[in-house]
Amino acid sequence: MTSVEYKSARRARIRVILIDIAVGVVSNLLVTALASVASLLF
């Protein structure tokens, strides 16, 4: 295993973690927005 392969694998893992965090934040915002719209309608 060369250092270049290790860095790319590490970078890919960090990218996956950041994508997971971003998806969680966006889904929380969507749920909050839907809840506020529902509270306004009902």
JOHUFEN-V984232 format. One record per residue. N is the residue number from 1. RES is the residue in one small letter. SS is DSSP state (A for helix, B for strand, O for the rest). OMEGA is omega in radians with two decimals (NA if undefined). D_FIRST is the distance of its C-alpha to the first C-alpha in whole Angstrom. Layout:
BEGIN
N RES SS OMEGA D_FIRST
N RES SS OMEGA D_FIRST
END
This chain:
BEGIN
1 m O 3.11 0
2 t O -3.13 4
3 s A 3.14 7
4 v A 3.11 8
5 e A -3.14 6
6 y A 3.14 7
7 k A -3.12 10
8 s A 3.11 11
9 a A 3.13 11
10 r A 3.13 13
11 r A 3.12 15
12 a A 3.13 16
13 r A 3.11 17
14 i A 3.12 19
15 r A 3.12 21
16 v A 3.13 21
17 i A 3.14 23
18 l A 3.10 25
19 i A 3.11 26
20 d A 3.13 27
21 i A -3.13 29
22 a A 3.12 31
23 v A 3.12 32
24 g A 3.13 33
25 v A -3.12 35
26 v A -3.14 36
27 s A 3.08 38
28 n A 3.10 39
29 l A 3.13 41
30 l A 3.13 42
31 v A 3.12 44
32 t A 3.13 45
33 a A 3.13 47
34 l A 3.13 48
35 a A 3.12 50
36 s A 3.09 51
37 v A 3.14 53
38 a A -3.14 54
39 s A 3.09 56
40 l A -3.08 57
41 l A -3.03 58
42 f O NA 60
END
